[in-house]
């Protein structure tokens, strides 16, 4: 190799090295920007939105407004267990909604495996699980955007709306919609039938999980305009168990008028309702989703 060839080869390598290092540096800068944005929110500098229960503060990440773990219902622990959901108690201070809230208690599954859970983005488990997440390109004062409410899979027994693969930021950014994901009660906490053994107190306590979703849709109706969304243009959509939830909501009188379009990605068999015996604790298979 003559000196000219060697210098040319070195120049090419230098350019490659420069481009590689530049790409890495850009990644570091973008990551730092995300961290700085989140830090500003936690320092009291994030976007603030008024809801029917009080003001909440979110975070801006890559130009998308995100509000996580927003309460749409009261805790379902204690006296609220198995009962129809209630609206949350109003608050006076600004509530920080920058982290995912509780997911419904559930048995360990695939997404409990450490290697998988590390990328799932799950929040902690707990009965104070009536929370939702909102992603939007703009807040009140801008145009009214279509609203898409995601109902997660898991066969009515597991899962939550905060898995990494359910993150609504890209949907909001690329399609300019207001994206919402919902946590609600699951398995025995959401679908156990107790009227036969619990007495009058539990006569109206079945299908609590779906009643949670209806309450979440009422929250969307009453609040989504302040997040830049159109309450008269709401689509519910879900896959697998989430598709089953969509199908069931289409037949629920209490959900009428709370959504205007529906996308059912599998799960259509849920048009055939379960019988009471499948949700009864006295049945051999009490899990209504078994």
N, C-alpha and C positions, 0 to 999 in steps of 0.2 A: 504494500500500500504506500503510495507516494504521499508527501506532505499535504498536497492539495486535497486528495481523497480523505486523508485522516482528518483534516480540519472540517471538511464538508460533513463527514460522519459525526464529528464532535458537535457541530452546529445543530444537526438534526436531533441528536440526543439531548442537547441543551433545550431545544424547543419543546421536545416531548416532556422533558422534566419540568419545564416551566408550565406547560399546559396542565400536567398532572398535579403539580403543586398548587396551581391556580384554582383548579377544580376543588381540591381538598380545602383550600383556604376559603373558597366561596361557601362550601358546606359548613365549615366552622362558623363563618359569619352568620349564615342563615340560622344555624342552631342557636347561636348566641342571641340573635334577634328574637327568637321564640322564647328563650329563657327570660330575656329582658322584658318582653311583653307580659309574660306571666307574672314576673316579679312586680311590674308596675301595678297589675291588677291587685296582687296581694298587698301592695303598699297603699291601696285605696285610690288608684288612678285608672281603673278599668271602666268600661261603659256601664252606666246605670240605667235600668229600665223599671218603670212602675208596673206592678201587677196588682191584681185584686186583693192580694194578701199583704203586700208591702213591696218596697223597692229591693231589687237584687243587683248585684254587681258581677259582671262576667269578665272575659278576657278577649283580647284581639290576637289571633294567630294567623299570619299570612293574609291579613286584610279581612278575615272572616270573624264576625262576632260570635263568641261561643259562651253559652250559659249551661253549666252542668250541675246536676243534682238539685234541680229546681223543685221544691215541694208543690205538688198539686193536691195532696191529701194529707190528713193527719196520720200519725203513727198508728199501725194496726196491732200493736202489742197490747197485752193486758186485756182490758175490757173491750178493746176493738178487735180482738182476734176472732176471725170467722164472720164478723159482722159487716154489713154494708159500709162502704167507705164514707168518711166525713171530710169536709173541707178543712184545710189547715187553719190553726189559729193565726190571726194576723200578727205581724211584727212591726215594730216602730223603727228600729235601726235598719241600716242597709245590710241585707244578708249576702254573704259572699257565696257565689255559685261558680266556683272555678275548678271544682273537683267532683268526680262522679259520686253519687250517693249510694245508699245500700241497695243491694239486689235481694230479692226474696230468698229466705232460707230454702236450701235444696240439698239433695244428696250429691256427693262427689261424682263427677263424671269426667268425660274426656278433657274438658276445659279446666279441670282441677289438676291435671298433670303439670308439674312445675314447668317443663319445657314449653308446653302449650299455653299455660296460664300467663307466662311471661309476656306473650304477645297478645293476650286477649283483652287487656285493659279493664278487667273486672274491678268493680268496687267491692267493698266488704259486704258480707251478708248481715241482714238484720231485718226486724219487722217494721222498722221505719223506712219502708221501701217504696212509698208512693211518690216517686220523683221522676222527672223527665229532663231531657237535654235538648237544647235548641241551638242551631247554627244558622246564621243569616248574613247576607252581604250588606244589609242596611237596616237601620232602625226606623222608628216612627218619623214621619215627615217625608220619606221617600215614596217610591211607587209601591203598590200592593202586589206582593209576590205570591205565587201559588204556594200552598203549604202541603208538605208530604210527611205523613206520620208513619214511622216504621214500627211494626210489631214483630218482635224477635221470635225466632224459632226455639225449639226445645220441647215440643210436645205438651205444652201446658204444664210441664213439670220442672223445667230447668231453663237456664239461660238468663240473659238480661240485655238491656238496650245499650250497654256501654262497651261491648266488645270492640276491639280495634277495627275489625272488618265492618262494623256498623257506624263508624265515625262519619258524621254527616257533613263535614267541612268541604270535601270535594264536591258533593252534590250541590251544596249551596254556592260554592265558588264557580263551578263550571256551568251549572244550569240555572243559577239565579233563582232558586226556590228557598223557602224557609224549611229546613229539615228538622224533624222532631223524632226522638226515640223515647220509648216509654218503659219504665219498670213497673211491675204490678205483682200481686200475690200469685204464687204458683203452687202446684201439687196440693197437698192437704190444706195449706193455708188459703188457697184460692178456690178450691173446687170440692171440698168435703161437704157432704149433705148430712146435717144434724137435726133436721126438723123432727124426725121420728123418735129421737132419744133425748133431745135437748129441751123439749117443751116449747111454749109460746115464744120465748126469747129468741129462739133460732128459727122460727117459722119462715122468716124472710131473709135468711142468711146464706142461701146457696148461691153458687156462681159468683162469689165475691171477686174473683180475679177479673172477670169480664165487667163487673160493675166498676172496678177500679179503672179499667180502660175507658169506660163511658165518662167517668169523672175527669179523666185526663183530656178527653175530647171536649168536655165542657170548659176545661181550663183553656184549651186552644181557642175555642169560640170566643171566650171572654177576654183573652190577653194577647193573642197572636198579632193583632194590629200594631201593638207597640213594638213588636219585633220586625216590623216591615212586612208582615204577612196578611193575606186576604182571608178573613174568616168565612167567606162565602165561596172559597175555592180550596177545599181541603180534600186530599186524597189519602186514604189509608192503604198501606201495602205491607206485605209480609210473606215470608217463605217458610215452608214446612209447617210447624206449629203456628207460626205467624200467619201463614195462609189460612189455616183453620180458624184463627181468631178473626181474620177479615171476613170469612164466610159466615161465621156465627153472628158477628156484628151486623151484617146485612139483614139478619132476621130478627134483631132485637128491637122492639118498639122504643125502648128508652134511648137508643142510639140514632133514631130517625132525625134527620136534619143536621146532625153533627158532622157529617162528611158527605161529599158530593160525588166522589169517584172511588173505586176500589180496584186494587190489583192483588189477585190471589195467586201466588206462586206455589203451586202444589197445596195440599191440605184441604182440597175441596170436599173430601169425604166427611168433613165436619158439618156439612149441610144435614147429615143424619145425626140428630142429637143423641147423646148418651141417655140411658135410662137411669132412674134413681138408684137402682141396686149397684151400679158400677161406682157410685160415689158414696155409698154407705159404709161406715166403719164396720158394720156387721158382715159385709160381704167378704168373700175370700180374696177378691182383688179390689180393695177399696179405692185404689188409685184410679180416678176417672180417666186417666190418660194411658192406662196400661193396655 
